[in-house]
Amino acid sequence: MMGIYAKLGRLLLAVVAMAGADRGWAAGAAPPPLSLYGKLPGFERAAISPSGDRIAMVALHDNERRLIVVDRNNKLLSIQNVGNIKVRGLYWAGEDRVLLRRSETQSLGIGFTADKAEFSAMIVIPLNGEKHNPPDPAP
C-alpha cells in the first residue's frame, strides 16, 4: 500500500506540473482536459498528535472519504469510512484517541422560530484497541 505521504507528494507534483503547463500552450501544445480543472483535492483536514508521532486525516482513499491515522513511519494505525458526514473538526485527546467533530442539520417541529437547526457531536475513536461503548442513557 502506498503511503499517505507518498500520495500527497504525488498530488503536489501534479499541481506543480500543471502550474508550469501554461508555457506549453503558447508553443501550440493542447491544454489539459476541462474535467481536470473541476477535480477537487482528495485531502480535507488533518491533526497532528501532541507528541508529533501520529497524524489523523480525513482524505479520499480508494475513492471513499475516510479517517486515516498513521504514525511517523507511515504505518497505518486506523482507517475508517466517514461517508458523507459533515466533518467540522479533527482533534487529539492524548496519543491514543482521535476526536472527530461532526454536525448534522435537523428539522425542528412546530413551535420553534426556525425550521431547521445544526447540531454537533464529538465522536471518540480509540486507537489502543479499546471498544467504544456509548454511555448509558439517562434514567
Backbone as numpy.savetxt, mean C-alpha at the origin, in Angstrom:
# Nx Ny Nz CAx CAy CAz Cx Cy Cz
11.29 -15.21 -5.92 10.46 -14.04 -5.92 11.34 -12.80 -5.92
11.05 -11.88 -6.82 11.84 -10.66 -6.92 11.55 -9.78 -5.72
12.58 -9.22 -5.11 12.42 -8.38 -3.93 11.65 -7.11 -4.24
11.00 -6.59 -3.24 10.21 -5.37 -3.38 11.11 -4.21 -3.78
12.31 -4.14 -3.17 13.23 -3.05 -3.52 13.65 -3.15 -4.98
13.84 -4.36 -5.48 14.21 -4.54 -6.88 13.08 -4.08 -7.79
11.83 -4.41 -7.43 10.69 -3.97 -8.24 10.57 -2.45 -8.24
10.74 -1.83 -7.06 10.66 -0.38 -6.99 11.80 0.26 -7.78
12.98 -0.38 -7.77 14.11 0.13 -8.54 13.83 0.09 -10.03
13.23 -1.00 -10.49 12.88 -1.11 -11.91 11.83 -0.07 -12.30
10.88 0.19 -11.41 9.87 1.21 -11.67 10.53 2.58 -11.80
11.48 2.88 -10.92 12.20 4.15 -10.97 12.98 4.26 -12.27
13.64 3.19 -12.70 14.38 3.22 -13.96 13.45 3.48 -15.14
12.25 2.90 -15.11 11.29 3.12 -16.18 10.85 4.58 -16.23
10.66 5.20 -15.07 10.27 6.61 -15.02 11.40 7.48 -15.57
12.64 7.19 -15.18 13.78 7.96 -15.67 13.91 7.79 -17.18
13.72 6.57 -17.68 13.81 6.33 -19.12 12.74 7.10 -19.86
11.54 7.18 -19.29 10.46 7.94 -19.94 10.77 9.42 -19.96
11.43 9.92 -18.89 11.76 11.34 -18.83 12.72 11.71 -19.96
13.61 10.81 -20.31 14.56 11.08 -21.39 14.03 10.72 -22.76
12.87 10.12 -22.84 12.33 9.66 -24.11 11.91 10.81 -25.02
11.62 11.99 -24.46 11.15 13.09 -25.30 12.21 13.55 -26.28
13.46 13.33 -26.01 14.53 13.71 -26.93 14.45 12.86 -28.20
14.03 11.60 -28.06 13.92 10.71 -29.20 12.78 11.10 -30.13
11.73 11.72 -29.61 10.60 12.10 -30.45 11.02 13.13 -31.49
11.88 14.06 -31.09 12.32 15.09 -32.02 13.09 14.47 -33.18
13.74 13.35 -32.93 14.51 12.69 -33.98 13.62 11.79 -34.84
12.31 11.78 -34.61 11.41 10.99 -35.44 10.99 9.67 -34.83
11.43 9.35 -33.61 11.02 8.10 -32.97 9.55 8.22 -32.54
8.85 7.10 -32.54 7.43 7.10 -32.15 7.31 7.28 -30.64
6.35 8.08 -30.18 6.15 8.24 -28.74 5.60 6.95 -28.14
5.72 6.81 -26.82 5.15 5.62 -26.17 3.63 5.59 -26.35
3.00 4.43 -26.22 1.54 4.37 -26.38 0.82 5.20 -25.32
-0.32 5.72 -25.68 -1.10 6.59 -24.81 -1.49 5.89 -23.51
-1.74 4.58 -23.54 -2.14 3.83 -22.34 -1.08 3.87 -21.25
0.18 4.07 -21.64 1.27 4.12 -20.67 1.15 5.33 -19.76
0.62 6.45 -20.27 0.52 7.66 -19.48 -0.51 7.55 -18.36
-1.54 6.76 -18.54 -2.57 6.62 -17.53 -2.27 5.56 -16.49
-1.19 4.82 -16.64 -0.87 3.75 -15.70 -0.31 4.35 -14.41
-0.98 4.08 -13.31 -0.55 4.61 -12.02 0.53 3.72 -11.41
1.37 4.30 -10.57 2.40 3.47 -9.92 1.75 2.45 -8.99
2.42 1.34 -8.77 1.88 0.26 -7.95 2.25 0.38 -6.49
2.52 1.57 -6.01 2.96 1.78 -4.64 2.16 2.91 -4.04
1.53 2.67 -2.87 0.69 3.70 -2.26 1.34 4.38 -1.06
1.72 3.58 -0.08 2.28 4.16 1.14 3.17 3.15 1.84
4.02 3.64 2.74 4.93 2.76 3.46 5.20 3.34 4.84
5.65 2.47 5.74 6.05 2.89 7.09 7.24 2.04 7.50
8.22 2.70 8.11 9.42 2.02 8.58 9.27 1.76 10.07
9.65 0.57 10.51 9.55 0.21 11.93 10.47 1.11 12.76
10.23 1.19 14.07 11.05 2.06 14.92 12.55 1.78 14.83
12.95 0.52 14.68 14.38 0.19 14.59 14.93 0.42 13.18
14.05 0.57 12.20 14.48 0.70 10.81 14.76 -0.62 10.14
14.51 -1.73 10.84 14.79 -3.05 10.29 13.67 -3.63 9.44
12.48 -3.05 9.50 11.33 -3.59 8.77 10.58 -2.47 8.05
9.98 -2.84 6.93 9.18 -1.89 6.17 7.83 -2.54 5.88
6.77 -1.80 6.16 5.42 -2.22 5.79 4.97 -1.30 4.67
4.34 -1.87 3.65 3.89 -1.05 2.53 2.60 -1.60 1.94
1.83 -0.70 1.38 0.66 -1.09 0.60 1.05 -0.86 -0.85
1.05 -1.94 -1.62 1.52 -1.88 -3.00 0.82 -2.94 -3.83
0.93 -2.80 -5.14 0.43 -3.82 -6.05 1.44 -4.95 -6.13
0.97 -6.17 -5.95 1.81 -7.36 -6.08 0.97 -8.40 -6.78
1.44 -8.90 -7.91 0.67 -9.83 -8.75 -0.70 -9.24 -9.09
-0.72 -7.96 -9.40 -1.92 -7.21 -9.80 -3.01 -7.16 -8.73
-2.65 -7.30 -7.48 -3.59 -7.15 -6.37 -2.99 -6.22 -5.33
-3.85 -5.40 -4.70 -3.39 -4.51 -3.62 -3.15 -5.34 -2.38
-1.94 -5.21 -1.84 -1.58 -6.02 -0.67 -0.79 -5.20 0.34
-0.89 -5.64 1.58 -0.02 -5.14 2.64 1.17 -6.08 2.67
2.36 -5.55 2.44 3.58 -6.35 2.37 4.53 -5.86 3.45
5.08 -6.80 4.21 6.06 -6.45 5.24 7.34 -7.23 4.94
8.46 -6.50 4.85 9.76 -7.12 4.59 10.77 -6.62 5.63
11.84 -7.41 5.80 12.91 -6.96 6.69 13.99 -6.29 5.85
15.07 -5.88 6.50 16.11 -5.14 5.79 16.82 -5.97 4.73
16.71 -7.30 4.78 17.32 -8.17 3.79 16.33 -8.58 2.69
15.18 -7.89 2.63 14.12 -8.18 1.67 13.43 -9.51 1.92
13.57 -10.08 3.11 12.87 -11.31 3.46 11.41 -10.96 3.73
10.52 -11.67 3.07 9.09 -11.43 3.23 8.63 -11.92 4.59
8.07 -11.02 5.39 7.57 -11.38 6.72 6.07 -11.59 6.72
5.37 -10.85 5.88 3.91 -10.97 5.82 3.43 -10.38 4.51
2.39 -10.99 3.96 1.73 -10.43 2.78 0.25 -10.75 2.92
-0.57 -9.70 2.84 -2.01 -9.87 3.01 -2.74 -9.01 1.99
-3.79 -9.55 1.45 -4.61 -8.83 0.48 -5.41 -7.76 1.21
-5.41 -6.53 0.68 -6.23 -5.47 1.27 -7.40 -5.10 0.37
-7.42 -5.63 -0.84 -8.55 -5.39 -1.72 -8.79 -3.92 -1.98
-10.05 -3.52 -1.91 -10.43 -2.14 -2.23 -10.68 -1.27 -1.00
-10.23 -1.70 0.17 -10.47 -0.87 1.36 -9.73 0.45 1.23
-10.26 1.49 1.86 -9.63 2.80 1.86 -8.57 2.81 2.97
-7.33 2.70 2.59 -6.23 2.73 3.56 -5.88 4.19 3.80
-6.02 4.64 5.05 -5.77 6.04 5.41 -4.44 6.24 6.14
-3.86 5.16 6.64 -2.59 5.30 7.34 -1.98 3.95 7.60
-0.66 3.94 7.74 0.10 2.73 8.02 1.12 3.09 9.07
1.11 2.38 10.20 1.94 2.72 11.34 2.52 1.46 11.96
3.44 1.64 12.88 4.02 0.54 13.64 3.71 0.71 15.11
3.44 -0.40 15.79 3.31 -0.44 17.26 4.41 -1.39 17.72
5.59 -0.86 17.96 6.74 -1.70 18.27 7.28 -2.32 16.99
7.96 -3.45 17.13 8.56 -4.13 15.97 7.71 -5.27 15.43
6.70 -5.70 16.20 5.96 -6.90 15.84 4.51 -6.68 15.46
4.09 -5.41 15.35 2.69 -5.15 15.00 2.61 -3.97 14.03
1.89 -4.21 12.95 1.61 -3.14 11.99 0.18 -2.69 12.23
-0.03 -1.39 12.20 -1.36 -0.81 12.36 -1.79 -0.22 11.02
-2.93 -0.67 10.55 -3.47 -0.18 9.29 -4.76 0.56 9.61
-4.78 1.87 9.34 -5.99 2.66 9.57 -6.77 2.70 8.28
-8.04 2.30 8.38 -8.92 2.28 7.22 -10.15 3.12 7.51
-10.85 3.50 6.47 -12.10 4.22 6.65 -13.14 3.66 5.70
-14.39 3.94 6.04 -15.50 3.42 5.25 -16.65 4.42 5.34
-17.30 4.67 4.22 -18.45 5.56 4.19 -19.70 4.73 4.48
-20.48 5.20 5.45 -21.71 4.51 5.85 -22.90 5.43 5.65
-23.99 4.87 5.19 -25.24 5.63 5.10 -25.83 5.74 6.50
-26.38 6.91 6.81 -26.99 7.15 8.11 -28.51 7.05 7.98
-29.14 6.78 9.06 -30.60 6.64 9.06 -31.31 7.97 9.16
-32.60 7.87 9.29 -33.44 9.05 9.43 -33.12 9.71 10.77
-33.15 11.02 10.78 -32.89 11.75 12.02 -31.50 12.36 12.07
-30.65 12.06 11.13 -29.31 12.66 11.08 -29.33 13.85 10.14
-28.42 14.78 10.34 -28.38 15.97 9.50 -27.66 15.72 8.17
-26.96 14.61 8.05 -26.28 14.25 6.80 -26.73 12.85 6.38
-26.59 12.57 5.10 -26.99 11.26 4.59 -25.95 10.19 4.87
-24.65 10.59 4.87 -23.56 9.64 5.03 -22.51 10.20 5.97
-21.69 9.31 6.51 -20.57 9.71 7.36 -19.40 8.76 7.11
-18.20 9.23 7.37 -16.99 8.44 7.19 -16.54 7.95 8.56
-16.40 6.63 8.71 -15.97 6.02 9.97 -14.60 5.37 9.77
-13.76 5.47 10.79 -12.41 4.90 10.73 -12.27 3.75 11.71
-11.34 2.86 11.39 -11.01 1.76 12.28 -9.52 1.46 12.13
-8.92 0.96 13.19 -7.52 0.57 13.16 -7.45 -0.94 13.20
-6.75 -1.53 12.24 -6.57 -2.98 12.20 -5.16 -3.28 12.69
-5.04 -4.17 13.66 -3.75 -4.56 14.21 -3.32 -5.87 13.55
-2.16 -5.86 12.92 -1.65 -7.05 12.24 -0.39 -7.51 12.97
-0.49 -8.58 13.78 0.69 -9.08 14.48 1.62 -9.83 13.52
2.92 -9.62 13.69 3.91 -10.27 12.84 4.66 -11.39 13.55
4.37 -11.59 14.82 5.11 -12.58 15.61 4.37 -13.91 15.73
3.42 -14.17 14.85 2.71 -15.44 14.85 1.45 -15.46 15.69
1.20 -14.40 16.45 -0.02 -14.35 17.26 -1.24 -14.27 16.35
-2.33 -14.85 16.81 -3.61 -14.72 16.12 -4.27 -13.45 16.62
-4.93 -12.77 15.73 -5.66 -11.57 16.13 -7.05 -11.99 16.56
-7.36 -11.77 17.82 -8.69 -12.05 18.35 -9.36 -10.75 18.68
-10.48 -10.44 18.04 -11.17 -9.20 18.36 -11.68 -9.24 19.80
-11.76 -8.08 20.44 -12.25 -8.07 21.81 -13.69 -8.54 21.90
-14.06 -9.07 23.05 -15.44 -9.50 23.27 -16.35 -8.29 23.22
-17.55 -8.45 22.67 -18.47 -7.32 22.64 -18.88 -6.93 24.05
-19.16 -5.66 24.20 -19.57 -5.16 25.54 -20.89 -5.81 25.94
-21.06 -6.10 27.22 -22.32 -6.73 27.67 -23.51 -5.81 27.56
